[in-house]
Amino acid sequence: MAGAVSVFRNWVARTAAPGACGPTGLTAGCLRIQFTTTLYRSLFQRNAVYLTAIFTSAFAFELAFDTASNRVWDAFNRGRQWKDIKHRYINQADDEDDE
């Protein structure tokens, strides 16, 4: 793993050199280099930031996946769950208590 990190650091140092992208820097290769350089410097360079990003994204993914799966489950089982039929039995019990 350390070897891959050092190779990536060397690549970033070579490609991120001033003037490496030409005068405009708007080619697809230069934009990719700028993106990967920014990504490396903002997330992967420090271990604490890298781990925080991993845990935050895992938490967000779990929250989104759980919400989506609950909505799909509710859509497929509409009318069969207690929350959908509870009013029938509560009203029926109230009517029996009144008599």
C-alpha positions as CSV (number, residue, x, y, z in Angstrom):
1,M,0.0,0.0,0.0
2,A,2.8,2.4,0.8
3,G,4.3,1.8,-2.6
4,A,1.1,2.8,-4.3
5,V,0.9,5.9,-2.3
6,S,4.4,7.0,-3.1
7,V,3.8,6.3,-6.8
8,F,0.7,8.4,-6.7
9,R,2.5,11.2,-4.8
10,N,5.3,11.2,-7.4
11,W,2.8,11.3,-10.2
12,V,1.0,14.3,-8.6
13,A,4.2,16.1,-8.1
14,R,5.2,15.6,-11.7
15,T,1.9,16.5,-13.3
16,A,0.9,19.3,-11.0
17,A,4.1,21.2,-11.7
18,P,3.4,24.9,-12.7
19,G,3.0,25.1,-16.5
20,A,2.4,21.4,-17.0
21,C,-1.0,22.0,-18.5
22,G,-0.1,24.7,-20.8
23,P,-1.3,28.3,-20.9
24,T,-5.0,27.7,-20.7
25,G,-5.2,24.4,-18.7
26,L,-8.6,23.6,-20.2
27,T,-7.8,20.3,-21.9
28,A,-9.5,17.1,-20.7
29,G,-6.2,15.7,-19.5
30,C,-5.4,18.8,-17.5
31,L,-8.8,19.0,-16.0
32,R,-8.4,15.3,-14.9
33,I,-5.0,16.0,-13.4
34,Q,-6.3,19.1,-11.6
35,F,-9.3,17.1,-10.3
36,T,-7.1,14.2,-9.0
37,T,-4.6,16.6,-7.5
38,T,-7.3,18.5,-5.7
39,L,-8.9,15.2,-4.6
40,Y,-5.6,13.9,-3.3
41,R,-4.7,17.1,-1.5
42,S,-8.1,17.5,0.1
43,L,-9.0,13.9,1.1
44,F,-6.2,11.4,0.8
45,Q,-3.1,13.3,2.0
46,R,-4.0,13.2,5.7
47,N,-5.1,10.0,7.3
48,A,-7.6,11.6,9.7
49,V,-9.4,13.4,6.9
50,Y,-9.4,10.2,4.8
51,L,-11.0,8.2,7.6
52,T,-13.5,10.9,8.4
53,A,-14.6,11.0,4.7
54,I,-14.9,7.2,4.6
55,F,-17.1,7.1,7.8
56,T,-19.2,10.1,6.7
57,S,-19.9,8.6,3.3
58,A,-20.7,5.2,4.8
59,F,-23.1,6.8,7.2
60,A,-24.8,8.8,4.4
61,F,-25.0,5.7,2.2
62,E,-26.6,3.7,4.9
63,L,-29.1,6.4,5.7
64,A,-30.0,6.7,2.0
65,F,-30.2,3.0,1.4
66,D,-32.4,2.4,4.5
67,T,-34.8,5.2,3.5
68,A,-35.1,3.9,-0.1
69,S,-35.6,0.3,1.0
70,N,-38.3,1.3,3.5
71,R,-40.1,3.3,0.8
72,V,-40.0,0.4,-1.6
73,W,-41.2,-2.0,1.1
74,D,-44.1,0.3,2.0
75,A,-45.1,0.8,-1.7
76,F,-45.2,-3.0,-2.3
77,N,-47.1,-3.7,1.0
78,R,-49.5,-0.8,1.0
79,G,-52.8,-1.9,2.7
80,R,-51.3,-4.9,4.4
81,Q,-49.4,-3.3,7.2
82,W,-50.6,-2.4,10.7
83,K,-50.2,1.3,10.0
84,D,-52.6,1.0,7.1
85,I,-55.3,-1.1,8.7
86,K,-55.1,0.1,12.3
87,H,-58.0,2.6,11.9
88,R,-60.4,-0.2,11.1
89,Y,-59.8,-2.0,14.4
90,I,-59.6,1.1,16.5
91,N,-62.9,2.4,15.2
92,Q,-64.4,-1.1,15.6
93,A,-63.3,-1.3,19.3
94,D,-64.7,2.2,20.0
95,D,-68.0,1.2,18.5
96,E,-68.2,-1.9,20.7
97,D,-67.3,0.1,23.8
98,D,-70.2,2.5,23.1
99,E,-72.8,-0.2,23.0
